Amino acid sequence: MTPLQRRAFLQRAALVAAAGTLPRWAWSNHPLQHDPFALGVASGDPTPDGVVLWTRLLPTQHGDLSDPFTVRWELADDPAFRRIVQRGQATALPALGHSVHVELTGLAPARWYHYRFMLGDAISATGRTRTAPAADAMDAHLRIAFASCQRWEHGHYAAWRHLCADQPDLVLFLGDYIYEYASPPATTGLARVHALRHASTLADFRDRYALHKSDPALQAAHAACPWAVTWDDHEVQNDYAGAQGKGSQGDPVAFLALRSAAWQAFYENMPLRAASLLAPDFGALQVYRRLRWGRLAQVHLLDTRQHRQWQACRPADTGGAAAVRPQDCAAHADPQRTLLGAAQEQWLDAGLAADAQHDRTRWSVIAQQTLFSPRRYPSGVVSTDSWDGYPGARARLLQSLARHAPRNSVLLGGDIHQNYVCKVLTDAGADGQQPAGPVVASEFCGTSISSRAGTTQDKVDAIARHNPHVLLARCDQRGYGLADITPQHWTTSLRVVDDPLRADSGASTLARFVVEDGRAGPVLM
């Protein structure tokens, strides 16, 4: 795409997202015989003066939502909308799945607001959102919830209901919002099933998001506070890597078409800014980005899928990456292999350097998809889809942390459907050697909202015994992480549900760890 084409494309997307009056051609006033806001509302990516508001109009059962619609929106100080702060209109285009992305500016920092959408006589649920504090402010407290992996069949979303009760300021969703699979024929042990086929087209992926967003607990969590979202593999295809996946060797054009369809559906269903659109065919999205929370925290939100290389020693066109023995896989040790891509690695390095400069940031948060710390298996194998499969890339990030020495560094992850708490050491070890060196960061890799772990606690216990830097490892519970951040302490509570197969399940705290300002490494409370 030429610079002029890109400029025209972004201008069109910005028009759709603009918080002003739209031209007359955008209006369509066909009467609706259903609730167009049945997929809920959301907000995301807060800044000191703005936030993104989102909704997506739901077609009727006959799919007859074929025209553009003008959606009205309001932002207020109060839930009764008596004190309106801003109001405007946005176009829901059929080419973008009738999604609406409103990018607000001109708001007060560190302020909670209420918002809603209207179409004809229909009024959406009310959402609650907030702005980040001013860039030079040191907030006394920030509560972040982090979550991932919510396969529909594996559990109800009781975790989201309990997260709402915890009242976070911000949710970080770290990937696998949907799963591309059809429901398995055997339903024993499943919480619920669906009738959708294995997703491979834009319509398929739109339907999959609509399925997940029909859940009232997930809708409530989106409406409770702003989110910052990234993706992993199941938004497209299991274990895909960059431009390669199952079928990409035999028919690369078909795989890229599938990937573009999946990425378009991701954009349509998430509270993302128009600036994330890098190509009119959705062949690229800008997913890695930063969110600053005054001087208290800076979140570096990563993308470990779009720019990674093919997994080491993985045969072409296989449905997933496998574990390997490093001594049997020469590619695994290649120091140039990358999980983030060169541009993102440089961007992250520069961000960590800026965090450390003049003690600018109290807590540097690296929010990404999977477990960062090494896992030495008793069998001697390593996973090739996680950071263990890209030891050179992990070593470069560890060197960046050691070189720039941000005041406090914390890594968050998901993907593995297990709770892991780790001390991050400067030397991750190689070829089965123990990690060594000083502790440079703390890691909290959260379990899944609903997706099963695929292993046993006995096996996980054996791994933990083999890895002294692992302070906690549990695979048997579903839930989310809750981080309470102050200038003096970072406290992570691992929240778990009693029974993921019950929508009314209770919840409890599995464990709570604290990190003290200036002292790397989690400590069990």
N, C-alpha and C positions, 0 to 999 in steps of 0.2 A: 504494500500500500504506500503510495506516495505521500509526502507531507500534506499536500493539498487535499487528497482524499481523506486522510486521517482527520484533518481539521474540519472538513465538512461533516464527517461521521460524528465527531464529538459535538459539533454544534447542534446536530439533530438530537443527539441524546441529551444534551444540556437543555434544549428546548422542552423536551418531555419532562425533565426533572425540575425545571424552573418554578419558582414560587410566585409567579405573576400571572397576569391575564393572558389567555391563549387566543389565537385568531379564531374567527368564526367557523372556519372549515373544520375545526376539531370537535365541534358540537355534534352530538347524536342523542336524541331524546326518545328513543324507542322505549315504550313501557316495559318494565321487567316484572315477571311473574314469580320471582324467586329472590332469595337473599344473595345479592351479588358479593357480599363481604363474608361469606361463610368460611373463607380461608384465614380470616383474622387480620390482624395488623401487626406491625413490627417497627422498630427503629434501630438505628445502628451508627457506628463510627462517630461518636460524639467528639466535638471540638469545643474550645472555650466559647465560641459564638454560634454554634450550629449543631445540626444532627440530621441524619437521613430518616425520613418517614417512608414507610412501605405498606402497600397492600396489593392484592391481585384479585381482579374481578373473576368470579366463578361462573363459567358458562352454565346454561341450563342443561338438563339431562339430554337434550337433543343437540347440544353443542352449537346453538344458534347465536353465539356472541361473535358476530363477524365484522362489526363496525367499530370505529374508534368511539370512545366515550369520554366525556369530560367529567372528571371526578372533582368535587369540591372538598376542601380540607380546612380544618380549623385547629389552631394551637391556643391553649388557654392556660392561665395561672391556676385555675380551679377545675375540679371534675364536673361541675355543673355548667361550665362554659359561659359563665356570666362575665368573666374578665378575659376577653379575647385579646391575645397578643399579636397573632398574625392569622390571616386567612388567605386562601387563594384557590387556584384551579390547576389541575394537571391532566394530561391526556393519557388514557389507557389505550395503547395501540394493540391491535390484534397481532402485529408482527412481533411484539414482545410479550405475548401471552396475556395481554391486558393487565400487565403489571404496572404499578405506579411507584416511582421513586422521586420523592420531593426532597430537595436539598435546601434545608433552611440555613439562613445566616442572620446576623444582626441580633442574636439572643444574648442574654446576660450569662456570664460564666457561673458555674457551680450552682445551677438552678434546675429544679424539677418543673416539668410542664405536663399537661394533658393534651391529647390530640385525638382526632377522629376524622373519618372520611364520610362523604355523602354522595349519593347518586340518586337523583329523583327524590322519592320519599324514603329511600333506604338510608339508614344510618349505621355505620360500623360500630363495633365494640370500641370502647374508649381505651386508648393506650396511655401509658405513663412513661415519660422519658426524661432525660436530663442532659445538661451540657457538662463538659469537663471544666475543671477550675482554670483560672488564668495561668498563663505559662510560668509566672514567677511566684505563684502561690504554693505554700506548703500545707496541704490539707492535713487535718488531724487523723483522718480515717478514710480508707477506701475498702469496700468489700467487693471482691471479684469472685464469681462462680465460674468454674471451668468444667466443660463436659464434652463428650464425644460419643459416637457409635450407638445409634438407636434403631437397630433392625426391628421392623414392625412386628414380626411373628414371635420374636424371642421374649417379649415382655410388654406389659402396659407401661405407661409413662408416669407412674406414681412419683418417680424422682423429680420430674418437673413440678409437680404439685408442691412437693416439700421445698424445692428451690425457691418457689414464689414466696413461701412463708419465711424464708431466710432473708428476704428483701435485699438482694445484691444491688450495687450501683451499676454493675456491668457484667454481662455474660460473655465469656470467650468460648465459642464453639470451635473445636479443633479438628473436625472432620468426620466423614461418614454420617452425614445428615440423613441420607437415604441409602438403601441397598438396591442394587440393580436386579436382584434375583426375583424369579417367580417363587411363590410359596411352595415348599416341598409337598409331595403327595401324602406323606405320612404326617399327621397332625398331632401325634402324641407328644405331650410335653410342651406344646406351643401355646402361647397366650391367645393368639388370634391368627387368622389367615386373610389373604386378599386374593382377588381373582385376576390381578394384572399379570401380563406376560413379562418375560425377561426384557428389560428396557433396552432398546436399540435405536429408537427414533426420538425426535423432539417431542412428539405427542406422548410417547411412552414416558419420557422423563418428566414432562409436565404432569401427567397423571400420577406419577409416583410422589412428586412433591405435594400434590393435592391430597393424596391419601394421608401422608404424614401430618400435613397441616390441618387435617380434619379432626385431629385429636384435641379435645378441649384443654388438657393439661399443658400440652405444648403451646397452644394458642395463648394460654394465660401467661406462660413464661415469656413469650415474645412481647406480650403487652405490658409486662411488669417493669421493664427497664431496657436500656439500649443493649444491643449485642454487637460484637465484632466477630465475624465468621471467616473461617478458612475451610479448605476442603482436604480430603484425602483421596483414596482410590475408589471407593464404592459409589461416589457421585458419578463415576464413569464406568470403570471396570476393575475387577479385582486385580491388584498388584500391577496396574499399568505403570509405565515409566516414560515420562515425556511424550514423545511422538510414537511410542511403541506399546503394543499390547497384544492380546491374543488375536490372531488373524492379521496383524499388521505386516508380517513378512510376505504373506501370500497376496494380500490386497491392502496396501498401505492407504490408498485413497478411501476405502470403506471405513477403516479404523479412524482416520482423521475426521471423517464425516460424523461418525458416532461420537467422537470426543467433542466436536464443535456443538453438536446437538445437546450433549450433556452439559457443557459449559454454558450454553445459552440458557438452559433451564435453571442452572444454578444462579446466574445473574438475575433472571426474572423473579426468582423466589427468595432472594436475599436483600437486606437493606444495604445495598452497595452504591457507591457513587458512580456517576457517569464516567469519571476519569479512569475507572477500572476497565473500560472497554477499549481494547487496543487494536481490534480488527473488526470490520463489518461482518465477517463470516464467523465471528467468535472463535477464530483460530488461536487467540491469545487473550488472556485476562491478567490484569495487574492485581494479584491477590496478596502478595507480601507488601506490608505497609507498617506504619508506626502510629500509635496512639499515645499522646502525652497526657499525663494526669498531673499537671503543674510540675513542681519539683519533687513530688513524692514518688512518682513512678513513670516509667516509659515502657510501653509494651511494643516489642518487636514481633509482629505477627508474620510467621514464615509460611512458605509454600514449598513443601518437600515432594511434590508430584510433577509439576509442570516442567521443571528444568533438570530433573535427575537423569542419570544414565541408566541404561538397562542393567538389571541386577547381575552380579558376577556369576558367570558359569550357568546362567539360566538358558536352557534351550529355546530356540525361536518358537513362537506361536504356542507356548504352553499357557495353561490357564492360571498359573500362579508361580511365585518365586519359591524356591525350596532352600532348606538349610544345606550348608556345605562344610566340609572340613577344609580349613584354610590351606593345609599342606597339599591338598588335591586340587586347588583352584588358584592358579597363578594370578588371574585377573583381580582376585579379592585384595591382594596386597598392593595393587597399582596405586601409588600415592596421588595420582592426578584424578582419580575417579571422584565424581561430585554428586552429592545429593541435592544441593541447592542451586547449582549452576554458578559460573564464575561471577556474573553480575550481582546475583543476590548475596554471594559470599562477601564481595567487596562492599556492598551496601550495608550488610550487617556489621562488618568490621568498622566501617566509618561511624555507624550509629553507636557502637560500644565505646569507640574513642570519644565521641561527643558526650556520651553519658558521663564519662570519667573526667572530662575537662572542667576544671574549676568546681569540682564536686557538684555538678549540675543536677544529677539525678540520684535520689536516695536508693531506689530499687529498680534495677534493669531487669525486665521480664522478657525472656525469650519463649514465646508461646508458639509451639509447633506440633507436629502430628503424632510423634511416637516416642518410645523410650530412647533417651540420649545415652545414658550410661551403659557400659558394656555388661553383657550377660555371658559369663563363662558357663557353658553347659557341662555337666559331668561327662557327657558322651564326647565332648570335644568339637561339636559342630557349632556353627554360628548362623544366625538368620541373615539372609541376604537382602531382605526388604526394609530392614530398619537401619539405624546408624551403625549397627554391628557389621552391616554389609558394605559400608563406606568408611573404613577406618581412616583413610587419608583425609576425608572431608571433616570427620570428627576431630582429628588432630589439629587441623587448621583452626577450627573454632575454639578449641581449648587453648591454642597458642594466642589467639586473639584476646580471649578472656584474661590470660596471664599477662600479656603484653600491656593491655590498656588498663587492666585492674579497675573496672567500675566498682563503686563503693560496695554494692551488694548485687549479686547476680542470682537469678532464680529461673530455672527452666521448667516449663509446663508441657505436658504431652498427653496423648491418648492412644488410640489405635489398637493396643494389645488386649483390651478388655480386662485389665488387671490393675490393681493399685500397687505402685512401686514408689518408695521413698528412698532417695540415694544421696550420698555425698559424692560430689563431682570432683574428681582428682585431676591434676594437670596432665598426667600421663595415663591414658586409657589402657595401656598394655597392648601387646601384639602377640598374635599366634598363641593365644591361651595364657599369656602371662598375666599376673595380677596387676590391676591399676596401682599407680604409685604417685608420690609427690604430694604437695600441699593440696588442701581443699580450696577450690576456686569458686564453687557455686553449689547451690542446693537444687535438687530435682524432685518434682512431684508429678508423676505420671498417673493420671486418673483412670479409674475403671470406666466401663461403658454405662450409658443410660439403660440399655436393655440387652445389648448383644452378648451372647455367650462367649466364654473364654476359650473353649476348645482344648483345655488341658485339665489337670487335676491339681489339688493343693499339695499332694505329696510330691509331685514333680517340681512344683514351684518352690516348696520348702528345700528340696535338694539343690536347686539353683541358688537360693539365698545362702545356703551354707557354703557354697562354692565361691561366693562373692561378698567379701566382708564390707564393701562399700554400700551394699544394699541393706537398708535399715528396716524395711518392711516390704513384703511381697505377698499379695493376696489375690487369688483369681476367682474366688467363690461368691463374690457379692457385686451387685450392680449399684450404681449411684453417680456421684459427682463430687468435685472438690470445691471447697469454700475457703477463700484466702482473705483474712482480715489483715490489712496493711496499715501500719502507722509509721511515723518517723523512727520509732525505736525497735519495732518488732514486725516480723511477718509470721502469722499464725495460719497454718493450713489444717482444716478439719476435713477428714475423709468421711463424707456422708454416704450411707448405704441404706437401701430399702430392705425390708424384711422378706418380701416375696415379690419378685418382679412379675409373676404371673397374675397378680391381683392389682386391679386399678386402685383399690382403696388401701394398699399396703401402707403400713407404718414405716418409719425410718429412724435411724439412730446414727451416732458418730462412732465409726470403727476405731479411729485413733486421731490424735491431735499432735502436731509437731510445730515447734517454734524455731525461727531463725532470728538471732539477735543482730541488730545493726552493727556492721563492722566485723562480724564473726561468721564466716561461711560454714554451712553445714547444718542440717536440721537436727533438732533435739526433741526426743519424745517427751511430751508433757505428762 
